[in-house]
Amino acid sequence: MNRENELRQLSEKQIDEIVIAQSRDDRAWEAPIAVRRDIPTTMLLPSGLATRAAFFAQLHKMPSVEEWLRNIIEERIDFEEAAFARVKQSLAAESSV
């Protein structure tokens, strides 16, 4: 019996139990992948915020405010992911004590 047939025979509850058990084991997961949209997302900004963003984009000699905002958002997400990883490690260390 191959893995696909085995999964078809499992109940939803059994699958949930397997996923929950694997969620606690980092070795059960593949490395994260980066996914990019082909179509950019549009986001409306209040005029005051857009003006401030345009000022800093020019100050940093960015080709466009969109490029500057993209860089700022990427930097912030990298920061948040690093902070989240540290908290996760800290919690794992505390729970293993």
Buried (B, 14 or more C-beta within 10 A) or exposed (E): EEEEEEEEEEEEEEEEEEEEEEEEEEEEEEEEEEEEEEEEEEEEEEEEEEEEBBEEBEEEEBEEBEEBBEEBEEEEEEEEEEEEEEEEEEEEEEEEE
